[in-house]
Amino acid sequence: MLVFFKPDFARKSKMHKRRINAPRGVLGELNPRRHLLVCRQLTYEIAEAYGETLDIKMAIVEEQQTTPSPHAVRKINLLGAECIRNFELFLDSFKTAYGEMLEQFDSDNVRPVLIAYFYMGCMHSNFIDYYDVHKQIASIQKSIDC
């Protein structure tokens, strides 16, 4: 919650990194079958933190008003991929034993599931690839699909 009050982008990014690392350690120790709700909540929180870190990195690039360096592009793409991966893990927790998504959700889960799909669509649209038009088109199509 303190991230909001920090003006320095680097400090904000470090706070989000800590926000990712703390629950990730706990998540690795839990059995997803016995602690399904806790695992869902932690996975969702980690995915959100990756998304917010990506937003900070994008703000840094926009502030510089130049073409981002290859390192910045790799970092942005990595953060987006991690955000998507964690949201996919969150959504996978709603699948049946046969690997099919539930047709209906509890009223408590509808909003988080929809937000996860919207977030994934946003992350797909944030991928940067200046040299391959086909990858750009594929990212946009994945964004639309989400």
C-alpha positions as CSV (number, residue, x, y, z in Angstrom):
1,M,0.0,0.0,0.0
2,L,2.9,2.3,0.5
3,V,4.0,2.1,-3.1
4,F,1.4,4.8,-4.0
5,F,3.3,7.4,-1.9
6,K,6.7,6.8,-3.3
7,P,7.7,9.2,-6.1
8,D,10.8,7.2,-7.2
9,F,10.1,4.6,-9.9
10,A,13.1,2.4,-8.9
11,R,11.9,2.3,-5.3
12,K,8.3,1.4,-6.4
13,S,9.7,-1.4,-8.5
14,K,11.7,-2.8,-5.6
15,M,8.7,-2.7,-3.4
16,H,6.7,-4.7,-5.9
17,K,9.5,-7.2,-6.3
18,R,9.3,-7.8,-2.6
19,R,5.6,-8.1,-3.0
20,I,6.2,-10.9,-5.5
21,N,8.9,-12.8,-3.7
22,A,7.2,-13.0,-0.3
23,P,4.1,-14.9,-1.4
24,R,5.9,-16.9,-4.0
25,G,7.9,-18.6,-1.3
26,V,4.8,-19.5,0.6
27,L,3.0,-20.6,-2.5
28,G,5.8,-23.1,-3.2
29,E,5.3,-24.7,0.2
30,L,1.5,-25.1,0.0
31,N,-0.4,-28.1,-1.4
32,P,-2.8,-26.6,-4.0
33,R,-5.4,-29.4,-3.4
34,R,-5.6,-28.8,0.3
35,H,-5.2,-25.0,0.2
36,L,-6.9,-24.2,-3.0
37,L,-8.4,-20.8,-2.0
38,V,-5.1,-19.6,-0.5
39,C,-3.1,-20.7,-3.5
40,R,-5.6,-18.9,-5.8
41,Q,-5.3,-15.7,-3.8
42,L,-1.5,-15.8,-3.7
43,T,-1.2,-16.5,-7.4
44,Y,-3.6,-13.7,-8.2
45,E,-1.6,-11.3,-6.0
46,I,1.7,-12.3,-7.6
47,A,0.2,-11.8,-11.1
48,E,-1.1,-8.3,-10.1
49,A,2.3,-7.3,-8.7
50,Y,4.0,-8.4,-12.0
51,G,1.5,-6.3,-13.9
52,E,2.0,-3.2,-11.7
53,T,5.8,-3.6,-12.0
54,L,5.4,-3.7,-15.8
55,D,3.4,-0.5,-15.6
56,I,6.2,1.1,-13.7
57,K,8.8,0.0,-16.3
58,M,6.6,1.3,-19.0
59,A,6.3,4.7,-17.2
60,I,10.1,4.8,-17.0
61,V,10.4,4.3,-20.7
62,E,7.7,6.9,-21.5
63,E,9.4,9.4,-19.1
64,Q,12.7,9.0,-21.1
65,Q,10.9,9.8,-24.3
66,T,13.3,7.6,-26.4
67,T,13.2,4.2,-27.9
68,P,13.6,1.7,-25.0
69,S,16.9,-0.1,-24.7
70,P,17.1,-3.8,-25.5
71,H,17.5,-4.5,-21.8
72,A,14.3,-2.5,-21.0
73,V,12.4,-4.3,-23.8
74,R,13.5,-7.7,-22.5
75,K,12.5,-6.7,-18.9
76,I,9.1,-5.4,-20.0
77,N,8.4,-8.6,-22.1
78,L,9.6,-10.8,-19.2
79,L,7.3,-9.0,-16.7
80,G,4.3,-9.3,-19.1
81,A,5.0,-13.0,-19.6
82,E,5.2,-13.7,-15.9
83,C,2.0,-11.8,-15.3
84,I,0.2,-13.8,-17.9
85,R,1.7,-17.1,-16.6
86,N,0.5,-16.4,-13.1
87,F,-2.9,-15.4,-14.2
88,E,-3.1,-18.6,-16.3
89,L,-2.2,-20.5,-13.1
90,F,-5.0,-18.7,-11.3
91,L,-7.4,-19.6,-14.1
92,D,-6.2,-23.2,-14.2
93,S,-7.3,-23.6,-10.6
94,F,-10.9,-23.3,-11.9
95,K,-10.6,-26.1,-14.3
96,T,-12.3,-29.5,-13.8
97,A,-10.3,-32.7,-13.4
98,Y,-10.7,-33.1,-17.2
99,G,-9.0,-29.8,-17.9
100,E,-12.1,-27.9,-18.9
101,M,-13.0,-24.5,-17.5
102,L,-16.0,-24.4,-15.3
103,E,-19.2,-23.2,-17.1
104,Q,-20.4,-21.2,-14.1
105,F,-18.5,-19.5,-11.2
106,D,-19.5,-18.6,-7.7
107,S,-20.5,-15.0,-7.3
108,D,-17.3,-14.4,-5.4
109,N,-15.1,-15.7,-8.3
110,V,-16.8,-14.0,-11.3
111,R,-15.0,-10.6,-10.9
112,P,-11.5,-12.0,-10.3
113,V,-11.8,-14.4,-13.2
114,L,-12.9,-11.6,-15.6
115,I,-10.2,-9.3,-14.3
116,A,-7.6,-12.0,-14.9
117,Y,-8.7,-12.3,-18.5
118,F,-8.7,-8.5,-19.0
119,Y,-5.3,-8.2,-17.4
120,M,-3.9,-11.0,-19.6
121,G,-5.3,-9.2,-22.7
122,C,-3.6,-6.0,-21.5
123,M,-0.3,-7.7,-21.0
124,H,-0.4,-9.3,-24.4
125,S,-0.9,-5.8,-25.9
126,N,2.2,-4.5,-23.9
127,F,4.7,-6.9,-25.5
128,I,7.3,-5.0,-27.5
129,D,8.8,-6.5,-30.6
130,Y,10.0,-3.9,-33.1
131,Y,11.4,-6.3,-35.6
132,D,8.8,-9.0,-36.1
133,V,5.4,-7.8,-37.4
134,H,4.1,-11.4,-37.2
135,K,4.8,-11.5,-33.4
136,Q,3.1,-8.1,-33.0
137,I,0.0,-9.4,-34.8
138,A,0.0,-12.6,-32.8
139,S,0.2,-10.6,-29.5
140,I,-2.7,-8.4,-30.6
141,Q,-4.7,-11.4,-31.5
142,K,-4.0,-13.0,-28.1
143,S,-5.0,-9.8,-26.5
144,I,-8.3,-9.8,-28.4
145,D,-8.9,-13.5,-27.5
146,C,-8.5,-12.7,-23.8
